[in-house]
Amino acid sequence: MPNVNVVDNLGEKVRSVELNGVFGVKASRSLVHAAVVMQRASLRQGSASTKGRGEVSGSGRKPWKQKHTGRARAGSNRSPIWRHGGTVFGPKQRQYGFHMPKKMYRAALRSVLSAKCADGEVIVYAGGDLPEPKSKWLVKVLGQLQLTKKTMIVVGEQSLAWDRAGSNLQDVKVVHPQGLNVYDLLLYDVLLVLEDQVEVIQGLWA
């Protein structure tokens, strides 16, 4: 099982913690890809819509008789080849989202967590809560930890100071263990986990 260093608010190592199988499985690229496709598909609006020839305004009356007018044959002024006519094979409102089996998605999440841990992108923080729910304190902590990349922070549900402090920072996202997802884990470079949430993550996603 992998070991991760636990650091204090100055970035100094205080101890190491052994992680369980959530952070130590063999990554499956196909599962991760399927999970990302699912998440991205659910974000599509699917609101584009066009009217077919049966939906545009206009009568069903034949514009002119079939023969002896010198004009081309026409059966309706709602024909797609006419101005203001219907659209052929145009988009319709639809839902692009789909669901993958829960076990597969959990396995994909464990794959991403394990890959980030193997790449040294998982940091366990033992510095405790922030003094105040302000962005300047969070920026100070990230500076002391020398985290300049996009950072996802996992905190407990009672850590309101972290939630409020991270809400105004562009490259920082604060989530609870239940809010971990495959796409965001890939989007952010570093995963900073409060020490008391390590067991919660391992128990939740095992």
N, C-alpha and C positions, 0 to 999 in steps of 0.2 A: 504494500500500500504506500502511496506517496506521502512524503513529509513536507510540510510547508512551514516557513519561518513565521513566527508571531512577532510583530514589531510594535513599538510604542509610538507615542505622538511625535517623537524625534526621529523616527525611522530606524531606531536601534533594535537589533534582535534581542528579545527577552527569553524566548524559548521556541520550541518547535512543536507542532501538533501533527499527529498522524491522521490522515483522512481515510475514509472507507471507500467502498466500491463506486460511490457516486463520482468520485474524482479519479478513479483508477481503472476504468474500463477501456477496452480497445475501441477506438473511434470508428464509427460507420459513416462513411461519406454519403452513401445513398440515403440513409435515414435522415441525416442532417439536411440534405438537399430537398427531400420530400417535405420536411417540416418547414423549411423556408418558403417553398412554393406555396404551401398551404396558408401560411401567415400572410404572404404577399397577396394571394388571391382574395383573401377575406377583406383586404383593404380596398379592393377595387369597387367603385361605386356602381357600375353597371346601370347608369341612369340614361345613357344615350338611347334615343328612341326615334324612329321614323314612321311615317304613315304609308301603308300600302295602298293599292288602287281601290281597295274596298273601304278605306278609312278617310280618304281625302274628300273634300266637298265637291259636289257635282252630281248630276242626274245620271240615270242609267239609260237615258233616251239616246237613240242613234242620232249623231249630229246631222247627217244627211243620208239620202238613200244610197244604196250600194253601187248602182250603176248610172252611167250617162251624165255624170257631173263634171268629169275631167279631173276630179280630185282623187286622192288616194282613198282607199277603203278605210273607214273608221267606225268603230262600234261603240265608243264611249269617250267622253272628254276627260275621263280619269285615267286614261292610258298612260303608262310610264313614259312613252315617247312624246307626250304632250307637255306643254308648260303647265305647271301646277298639278301635274299628274302624280300618281303614286310612285313610291320608290321600290325598286326591285331588290330583294334580298338585303334590305337595309337593317341596321342594328335595332334590337328591341330591348326593353328593360329586362334585366336578368340578374341573378345572384351568381357571382363567380366563386364564392366561398365553398369550401368542402371540408370534410373532417377526415382525419386519419385516425386509426385506432389509438386509444390512450396509451397502451403499452409501447407502441412504436414511437409516439411522441416523447414519452418519458425516456426511452432509450436514446433518442436523438439528443435530448437535453443532457443526459449523462455523458454522451460522446463529446459534446462541446465543452462541458465542464472539465472533462478529463484532458482534452486537447489543450485547453488554456492552462491547466495545472502543469502539464508536461512542458509547456513553453515558458513557464515561470511567470505567467500573467495573473496568477491568483495570489493576493496578499491578505493576510489575516491581521486585523488591527485590534490592538488591546488598549487603545487610548481612552476608551469610554465615550461618553456622550459629549456633545459640544457645549461650551459654556453658555452660549446664547444661540437662538435660532436665526442666525444671520449669515449671509453669504461670505462675509469677510473671514469668519472663523473657519469655514470649510475651505476657503482658498488658502488660508494659513496652514491648515492640516495637510492639504495636498502638496503645498510647497515644501513642507518639512519632510514629506515622504518622497519628494522628487517625482511626483506624478504629473507629467505634462501632457500626456496623451488623453484620449477620451476614456473616461472612467465610469464604471457602473459600481454603485455602492449598495451593498445589501445590509439593511438595518432591520431591527425589530419593529413591530407594530406600535410600540410605545415610544419609539425614538422620533418624536415630532420635530425636534430641533434639526435633525438631519434632513427630514422631508422639506421643511420650510427653507433651510439654508441652500439646498440644492435646486430649488425650483427656478431660480433666476440664472443659473449657470448653464451656458450653452452646451459644453462638452461633458457635462456631468448628469447622470441619471441615478436617482435614489429609488430603490425598489425594496419590497419585502420578499422574503423567500418564496411566497406563493406567486409572486409576480415575475419570477425568472422565466425567460422564454428564449428560444433558440435564436431568433433573428436579432434580438438586442444583444445577446451575448457575442454574436459574431460582429455586430456593429461597433461595439465598444472594445477598446484595446486591453484595458486592465479591469479586473474584477477585485474590488476591495470589499472584504467581508468583515464585519464586526465579529469579534471572537465569540460572543455568546450566540451568534447565529449560525455557526458552523454545524453544530449538532442539529439545529432545526432544519438546515438544508439537507443534511445527510439523512435525517429521519423522514423528511417529506418526499424526497425524490429517489430514495433507495429502491 
